[in-house]
Amino acid sequence: MQDLVNRIGQKLVPEGSELLFAFKVVPDPIPSAETLATGTIYVSTGMISMLDNEAQLAYVLAHEMAHVAKEHWKER
């Protein structure tokens, strides 16, 4: 599962992007996705289990990546 999440996530990183991203699967049955300012994105196994396909996983990862790109961490 970790390899799949990382592979999909890395395909979403724009070519030439200066931002670095890491995608990590967290063994937790509660659905969640979180992002650190460093570009590390955590997705729980509970979230992954709710998704129907890779496109939905890509959406979740892209959403979290946008938080990093838009520097939403500064608002906390």
Buried (B, 14 or more C-beta within 10 A) or exposed (E): EEEEBBEBBEEBBEEEEEEEBEBBBBEEEEBEBEBBEEBBBBBBBBBBEEBEEEEEBBEBBBEBBEBBEEEEEEEE
